[in-house]
């Protein structure tokens, strides 16, 4: 049942499990239980009394410019990423968020399993960014960023950091950064703490999907090969999560982050 709700794009699989446990999901008028199955072609599935409409999975990416919200609507009438999609695209939801000032790749889909695989912090899906910061950034600072930075909500997980290129004309340094977790304004807060505030931030990859040459403000449907890679990642993520729950495993990136945080506390 939780897989059907995720496929309908109304919730991640984990959220769907909570809905089922809370008795919010019914099939033909009978309250569903975890482990139940249903056929949406012949049966009516409801959440809080509202019947679900099952659409074919769709996958699009947009190149979000600055001053566009990564949300489905805004009460103040500000532009959102949905406004970058063609009018005939089915109802889609952004996978994760980019803040108001950040540019780059946003994936939109109604496939809850794919969204869960890309977003769940325990599954270590990669997010790659092109980062431009103020000043000439020393290698020692890049190594600190790679190890993890202490923020007010805990140490960041280890990251993969590329070499920096300094531009004397603009007094900025640019480098690539691959994260395995996603916190609110994480990169901006980390670079502020390291003394090199962000001047520009562009997400160029999410999981196996790359922004490529897609122009700012434009959108495109994913190619069949890209969809296959996303679905493969979702299947693999589900297997890893199930295995981790059975064996009590902690993802390697999280282990390293915890170790780094403990060392920092001992030094202080």
C-alpha positions, 0 to 999 in steps of 0.5 A: 500500500505504501508503494502505491501511495508513493507512486501516486506522488502524494507522499514518500514511502515512509510518510505513507507508512505513517499515514497507514498506521494512523488509519488515514488510508482506506481501500473501498471504504475499509481502513488499510493496514501495513502489508495490505495491497490494492489494485488502483485500476479496480479499487478506490484508494482514499487518504482522509476521505479523498480519492487518489488519482494515479498518474503515470510517473513523469520526470523533469528537470529545470534550471532554476534561476535566482529569485525563483522558489522551489515549491509548488505555490507561493501565497505572495505570488512569487515565481516557482519552479512549476512555472518553468514547466510546459502547461501540459506536464502532469502534476509534479513535485520538486525533489528537495529545495534550493534556496531563493538565491541558489541556481541550478538543477531541480528534479520534479517528479510524481514518483515517490520512491525516486524522491525518497531515494534522493532525499533520505539522509541515510541513503547518501545520494550525491549532490554536486555544486559549483561554488564561488566564494569571496577571496582566495581560499587556502587548501587548508580551508578546503580540507576543513570543508571536506572533513566537516564543519561545526555548525549550530545544528552539528558537524556536517558530514564529510564531503568531496571538494575539488581544487579551487581556482582564484580569479583576481579580477573578481576576488573570488575562488571557485570549486566543485563540492559534492555533498552526501546530505542536505541541510537548510543553507548548509553550504552558505552557512559552512562557508560563512563559518570558514570566512569565505562567504558564498557569492554564487551557488549552482547545483549541477548534479543530483544523484545520477542526473546532471544539469548539463547545458540546460539554460537558466529558466528552461526545463526538459523531460528526462531521457529514458536512460536517465529514468532507468538510472533513477529507478535503479538508484531507488531500488538500490536505496530501498535494499540498502535501507532494509539491510541497514535496519536489519543489521543496525548499520550506520552509513559511512558518511554519518559515522565519519561525521559523528567521529569528527564531531566527537574529536571537535568536542574533545579539542574544545 
